[in-house]
Amino acid sequence: MDASKFINSLHQRRYEVIRAAEKAVDEFGEHVIGDAQQLTPVDTGALQASGTTEPAELHGSRIEKAIGFNTDYAAAVHENLNAHHETGQAKFLETAMSKNAPKFNDFMARRLKPYMEGDGGNERDDEPNAPKEGPESPSGGGAAGGMEASGGEAVGVLL
């Protein structure tokens, strides 16, 4: 009996699941940065417009995605709890991450369920790729996340 075809199919399946998980983490991260931009203080709009994300990547057994804001003053505005803002608030990225973190696990489970049931990659009408609703669209679960200030920008990492 030649097991090589079976082993190759397992490797292919693993690759498909990892790519699907990276895509789901990307989608979730884009949603979080969008929420953070809605909470970002606005003076000229440069800080809000600087919201950015990096593509999700596999690092060992973890999928990570960096999200943040790219201005020299992003970390200072993010951390200043004493500043009064007509629009927005301090801790805009941290707040968005905290608000969305409990939704992460269920969101990932929904996105990966077809792969766990052997339907991987087949789109379903009842499970659209992109959130249709507003801030509550990636729903359920919990995420590991971290905040750090680095190089003048506020950065968050979703796992």
N, C-alpha and C positions, 0 to 999 in steps of 0.2 A: 504494500500500500504506500503510495507516494503522498506524504503529508505536505509537500512544498506548496501546493495550490492553496490548501487550507491556511497554512502559516502566512502566505503572501496576502490572502484575503483579510486575515486578522491585522496585519500591518497596515493595509490600505484602510481598513475600518478605523483604526486608531488615528491615522492621519486625518481622515474625514471628521472625526469627533473633535480633534484638537482644532482644526480649522473652523469648525462650527462654534466652538467655545470662544475662540479668538474673535470671531465675528460678533458674537453675543456680547462679549466684554466691550468691544468697540461701540456697539449700539448703546449699551448702558452708560459708558463713559461720555458719549456725546450728549446723552440726556442730562447727565449730572452737570457737565460744563454749561449746558443751556440754562439749567436752573440757577447755577452760580452767576451767570451773566445777568439774569433777571434781578439778582440781589446785589450786584456790583454797584458801588457808588458811581454816580455820573457827574462829572464836571465838564470835560471836553468830549467824553465818550471813548477816549483812547484806551483806558484801562478795560472797559467793558468789551471793546472790540478786540483786545489782545488775547481773549480767552482762546486757548488752543489745546489740542490733544495730539498725542503721538499714537501711532498704530499699536494695538495690543500685540504682545510678543510672548512666546513661551520662554521662560527662564527656568531650567530644570524641570520641576513638576508644577510650576506656578505660571499662570498667565497674568501678565502685568500690563497696565496701561497708565501712562503718565498724562495728567491733565493739569492745566495751570493757566497763569496769566503772564504775559511777556512784556512788562514795562519795568523800568528801573525802580519804580515806587510801589509795585504791586504788593510786596510783602509788608511794607510800612502801612499802607492803607488797610490791608487785610487785618493787621494786628492792632491798629489804633482804636481801642474801645472808647476813647474820650472824644473822638471827632464827631461832629454833628454833620450828617449828610441829608440834604434835601431829598435825594433819591438814593436808595440803596442802604447798605449797612456794612459794618466791619464783619469779619469772619464769614464773608460771602461764600467762599469755597468750602470752608469747613462746615458751614450750615447746610449747604447743598449736599455734601457727602453724608453728613449725619442723617439728613432727612431721607436720603435714598438708600443708605446702607441696609436697613431692615428689609428692603424689597429685593435685594440682589439674589439671594439663593433661589427664591421662587421664580424670578425672572429667568435665571440660568436653567433651572429645571424645565421650564416651559420651552425654552429654545432648544434644549438638548434632548427632550423627550422623544422626538421622532428617531433620533439616532440610537437611543436605548431600546426602542421598540422594533428596530430593524427597518424603519422607514426613512433613514437618514437622507437628507437632501431633498426629499419630496415636499414641496410646499403644500400647506393645508389652508383651506379657506378660513378656518376658524382660528388660525394662528398666524396672523400677519407678521411680516418681518419688522416693520417699523411701528412704533407706538402711534396710535390714532388719537388718544386723549392727551391731555396736558401733563402736568407734573406727576400724576399718579400712574402713568402708563407702565413703567417697569415696576411690577408689584411683587410683594411678599419677600420673605427670607431675610438673610443678614449677610453683610459683606465685611471682609477684612479690609481696612483702609488705613492710610496713614497720611499725616500732614507734615510737611517740612518746608522751611524757607531756604531757598538755595539760589545763589547767583542773582539776587534781587527780584525773584519771582516767587509767588505762592504756588506750591506744587502739591498735588494729591496723587496718590497711586491707588488704583482699584485692583484688587486681586480676584 
